[in-house]
Amino acid sequence: MILYDGACIFCSHWIRFVATRDVNRRFRFTAIQSDYGSRLARAIGIDPSVPDTNAVIHGGIARFKSDGALTVLSNLPGWGWVRMLRAVPSVLRDPVYNLIAKNRYRIFGRSEVCMVPDKAFRERVIE
């Protein structure tokens, strides 16, 4: 399950990137603005009114920031090589993640509505 900021244009593009490459349909998605997403966010310690990270729940473990992104990428076909980036400590990876997350609306923009996915994608979204 990938929890993401549905108002963030960058985040929505990230979700489409993942969905397109996730041919085995391993991941499901929920926007933090949805009822389910808000409940899930609170359950794992994210304030849904001020989301500062995406979250990935994989194998029953919630992963945040760069760990979450690397978990997702490493489970996509052809992207297993990113596992080696885990050798870089998160104290070095997360500041880059934080910089992008903090400035995502200013750099990429913000949408007042969540993206409208196609039918195949909607089947993987939990609201």
Beta strands, then each sheet from edge to edge (+ up, - down):
strand 1: 2-4
strand 2: 29-31
strand 3: 55-58
strand 4: 61-64
sheet 1: 2+ 1+ 3- 4+
end
